[in-house]
Amino acid sequence: MPTINEIFEYLDSIAPTTMKMENDNVGLLVGQAKANVTKILVSLDITGDVISEAIGLEANLIVSHHPLFFSLKSVTDTDTTGKKIIRLLSGGVSAICMHTNLDAAEGGVNDALAAAAGISYDGVKARLLTERDRLPTGEPYSYGRVGNLQSPCPLPEYMQKLKTALKADVLRYHDAGRDVYKVAVVGGSGGDDFLDAAGQGCDTFVSADLKYHLFLEAKELGINLIDGGHYCTENPVVEVVAGKLRAKFPGTQTIISEKHAPVVKFF
């Protein structure tokens, strides 16, 4: 039976914390490192509902993408974060969070999004969008991916496929009047990478939390722009992480949360 720390060490080997953005907060954020793990719950976020689910399932570890907190000065029951931490500790549940390091990691958020978006490079996998830094091994990493579809596709047809793959209720978009072929993707809030995608000759950029001025810029540059929603562009990685944990720790049950879903609704 693995310990919390052994599971964290494995996760750190596939998504090194050294790849995280500055001021991000990743790793074992709540719990006891030496505690044994009998059941793992994997979720994009640690919400009150996910904590209740973990306690009900008798899971003693939650592995999430988004950090439970970024900075703390106190832990009390007077705010939502404090309440969640207290519930986790009282219920014997630890929390490991893998955020921007999982965005950058090979096989992480952006590779999962690239697969959902149907892009690859030379038929193998999407390549790095923009090199952000390098690991101590010298291997470069990026928070985005770029690749090609097997063949050009009309934008409406492509968006229907993407909407289905992401399980999204709605897509925000700008139609530049171009078929989709060379696509850049950035899971979550990726607007800062839009101009890099344009500079690499992409006809389509897929991300989330895109601001109005980017839609204006997309019109001027003649690029298709698709906002698939923060949850939907990142959630494909949950199945990937769960699969890796099941393969590495077959004696420990790993479950994907059924209580976490997009909190943004459209009327």
Secondary structure, 3 states (H helix, E strand, C coil): CCEHHHHHHHHHHHCCHHHCCCCCCCEEEECCCCCECCEEEEECCCCHHHHHHHHHHCCCEEEECCCCCCCCCCCCCCCHHHHHHHHHHHCCCEEEECCHHHHHCCCCHHHHHHHHHCCEECCCECEECCCCEECCCCCEECCCEEEEEEEEECHHHHHHHHHHHHCCCCCEEECCCCCEEEEEEEEEECHHHHHHHHHCCCCEEEEECCCHHHHHHHHHHCCEEEECCHHHHHCHHHHHHHHHHHHHCCCCEEEECCCCCCCCCCC
